[in-house]
Amino acid sequence: MNIHKLIIYIAAAFLGISVIFGAAGTGAAAAAARAENAELREYTPGELSCMSQYYYKRTSESGFYPPKVSCRDMGNGLYEIILFEEVKEADGTVHSTTYAQYSIGTDAKGTDTVFGKEIDLTLYSKVYTPEELCKLAQNHYYKTNDFYPPNVSYTANKDGTYTICMFEMIEDGGGTTHSATCGWYTVNVCGVGTDDLMMQNIDLNE
């Protein structure tokens, strides 16, 4: 009798352990599937353009950020991206200098068609949300001015960039306040753009 009970207890314990391991395995598989789906994100042409510019800056020996980009839909799930610069001469003529040409899919992976090598834009650049750009802007301002702006707002521009205003609220007394602007940045989704007050280029990633 006792032996039979012992066998039952052992069997029940074994089944319980099996159920626990099975649930853990299912949970791990679901997490892996979510991670895999996150890697399958599709980027817009505008995002791919910004990522390509930043990719070139990070991988080229010169560290140059091409100011112009052309993104053409090839019609087969790929985009032809050309990075270039236009220079106006004294006589008014304009010539273009091309720095790179990529064939990129919506997953931000593709080929450097000049050198014939595979590239992955996500290894060197990231697309940020407006809220993330605001936080990056506050951190960048702190690093360059030794003051952390307590307030921030942003405006979405028609060209896909964001203008970020950093400010603080000042007490005037008598229950009134006014806002004091600390800085204005206009940046693309990769965090590259201009300091609108200082009139200089900035990279919020640095």
N, C-alpha and C positions, 0 to 999 in steps of 0.2 A: 504494500500500500504506500509506504513512504517512498519507495523507489519510483512508483508510478507518479507520485506528486512531484518528485524531484525532476523526473523527465519532463513533466508538463511545464514546470517553472523554467527549466533550461530552454525548452522550446519557445515559451512565451518571451523569455529574455532575448533569445536569438532573433525572433521575429521583430521585436521592438527595436533592436539595434539595426536590423535591416531596413525598417521603415525610416528611422532617423537618417541613416546614410543615404537612402533613396531621396528623401526630401532635400538633404544638403546638396546632393548631386544635381537635382532639378534646379535648385536655387542658383547654383554656380553656373549651370548651363544658361539660365535666363540672363544672368549678369553678363556672361560672355556674349550672348546674342545682342544685348543692349549696347555693349561696347562696340560690337561689330557694326551695328546699325548706325552708331554715332560716326563711325569712320566712313559711312556711305553717304555723307551729306553732299548735296549738290550746291555748288556755288554759282552765283549769278555772273554774267559777263563783267559787270562793274567790279565785283569782288575779285574775280580772276585777274582783271587789269591791275588793280592795286597790289594784289599779291605778287604778280609778276614783277612789278617795279621794285618791290621790297626784296624779292628773291634775288634780283640782279644786284642790288646794293649789297646784300649780305654775302654773295658768292663771288663777285668780281674783285680783282686785285685792287682796283682803283677805289672801290667803295662808293662809286658814283650812283646817284639816284636819277634815272632817266625821267625828265619832266613830262614827256609826252608818251601816250600809249594808244595804239590802235588795236581794237578787238573785233575780228570779223568771224561771223558764224560760217563754218565750212559746210554745214548741212548734214554732217555725219556724226553728230555728238561731240565734235571737236571745234575749238576756236583757234584761229590764227592770231597770235598776239605779237605785235611789233613794238619794240621800245625805241624811242628816238628823241632827238632834240632838234629844234629849229633855231637857226641863227640868222639874224638880219644884218646884212652888211651895210656899210656906210652909204652905198649907192642905192639902198632900198631893196636890193635883191635878197631873197631868202633861200637858204640851202638847208637841207635836212641831213642829219647824221644818224644812221641806224646803229644801235648798240646790241640788240638781240632780237631773235625771232623764235617764238615757241609755238608748238602745237599742243594745246591743253584741253583735256576733257573737263566736264563739270565737277569731277572729283578732285580737281586741281593737280592731276598727274598727267604727264605727257612727255614730250620730247623737245630738246633744244635742237631745232632743225639745222642750225649752223654747224654745230659740233657733233650732231648725231648721237647724243647721249640722253638717257632717260632722266627726267627730273620730277621732283615732288615739291610743289610750292609750299605745302603745309609744314615741311621740315624747317623752313626759315621765316615764315610769315604766318600771322594769325588775323582772322577777321573778328573785330570786337563789336559788341553791342554799344549803343549810345551811352548806356549806364556805365559800362566798362571804360569807355573813352573818357567819361567825366572823372572817374576815379584815377585813371592814368594821368589826366591833366592836372589834377590836384597834387598828385605825387611829384610830377615833373616840376610844377611851380615851386613846391617845397624844396626840391633839390637845387634849384637855381636861385631861389630868393630867400631861403631859410624861414619861410612862413607858409603855413598850411591854410589855404583858403577854406573857411568852414562851410561855405555855400557854393553851389554850382548849378547851372542850368544849361540847356543846349537847344539849338535850333537846327532842324534838318533842312539843308539847302537842296535846291533843285538838281545840282550836279552830283549829288550823292555824298557830299561832304557834310560835316557837322561843325557848327560854330559853337564853341563852348565858352560860357562866361563864368568866371570865378569871382566871388564877391564875399563881403561880410556885412552884416547888419550893425549899424552904429546907433547907440542910444543917444537921442538928443535931449532927453529929459522931458518930463511932463507927459510921459507915455508915448512919445513919438520917436520914430526911428527913420533912418535913411540907409540906403545901400551904397557901399563904397566898392567900386570895381577894382579887382586886383589884376586881372588879365583876361585877354580874349585869345583863344586858339581856334583856328579853322583847320581841321584834319580830315583825312579820309578814313575808311573803315579799318585800315591797318595802323592808324595812329601817326601818320606822316602828314605834315602840312606846314603852316606858318604861325608864328606868334604875331598876331595882328597889331599889337601895340608897339613891339620892338622892330617889326618889319624884317623878320629873319626866319629862316627855315628851322623847323623843329622835328624831332622824332621822339614821340612819347615813350617808345620802347627803351630809350637810352637813359 
